[in-house]
Amino acid sequence: MNGFHETLDLLELLVFKNLCLTKSSTMTGLVQDQELRDILEQDALKTRRQVERLQSLLAERGEQI
């Protein structure tokens, strides 16, 4: 049963990280301050990598994403 809960946790993290990615990507196009835009772009890049890693972990568990 423990594996099931871990899978649910991974899915919850994936949903959260996808939301974060959407917000960072959207806000990047709206801000005018270059420093803030750079921060948001870096955040989106890191978050995209995290999403890919979570998807990989779920795939290893045999979950359909």
Secondary structure as a PSIPRED ss2 file (coil, helix, strand):
# PSIPRED VFORMAT (PSIPRED V4.0)

   1 M C   1.000  0.000  0.000
   2 N H   0.000  1.000  0.000
   3 G H   0.000  1.000  0.000
   4 F H   0.000  1.000  0.000
   5 H H   0.000  1.000  0.000
   6 E H   0.000  1.000  0.000
   7 T H   0.000  1.000  0.000
   8 L H   0.000  1.000  0.000
   9 D H   0.000  1.000  0.000
  10 L H   0.000  1.000  0.000
  11 L H   0.000  1.000  0.000
  12 E H   0.000  1.000  0.000
  13 L H   0.000  1.000  0.000
  14 L H   0.000  1.000  0.000
  15 V H   0.000  1.000  0.000
  16 F H   0.000  1.000  0.000
  17 K H   0.000  1.000  0.000
  18 N H   0.000  1.000  0.000
  19 L H   0.000  1.000  0.000
  20 C H   0.000  1.000  0.000
  21 L H   0.000  1.000  0.000
  22 T H   0.000  1.000  0.000
  23 K H   0.000  1.000  0.000
  24 S H   0.000  1.000  0.000
  25 S H   0.000  1.000  0.000
  26 T H   0.000  1.000  0.000
  27 M H   0.000  1.000  0.000
  28 T H   0.000  1.000  0.000
  29 G C   1.000  0.000  0.000
  30 L C   1.000  0.000  0.000
  31 V C   1.000  0.000  0.000
  32 Q C   1.000  0.000  0.000
  33 D C   1.000  0.000  0.000
  34 Q H   0.000  1.000  0.000
  35 E H   0.000  1.000  0.000
  36 L H   0.000  1.000  0.000
  37 R H   0.000  1.000  0.000
  38 D H   0.000  1.000  0.000
  39 I H   0.000  1.000  0.000
  40 L H   0.000  1.000  0.000
  41 E H   0.000  1.000  0.000
  42 Q H   0.000  1.000  0.000
  43 D H   0.000  1.000  0.000
  44 A H   0.000  1.000  0.000
  45 L H   0.000  1.000  0.000
  46 K H   0.000  1.000  0.000
  47 T H   0.000  1.000  0.000
  48 R H   0.000  1.000  0.000
  49 R H   0.000  1.000  0.000
  50 Q H   0.000  1.000  0.000
  51 V H   0.000  1.000  0.000
  52 E H   0.000  1.000  0.000
  53 R H   0.000  1.000  0.000
  54 L H   0.000  1.000  0.000
  55 Q H   0.000  1.000  0.000
  56 S H   0.000  1.000  0.000
  57 L H   0.000  1.000  0.000
  58 L H   0.000  1.000  0.000
  59 A H   0.000  1.000  0.000
  60 E H   0.000  1.000  0.000
  61 R C   1.000  0.000  0.000
  62 G C   1.000  0.000  0.000
  63 E C   1.000  0.000  0.000
  64 Q C   1.000  0.000  0.000
  65 I C   1.000  0.000  0.000
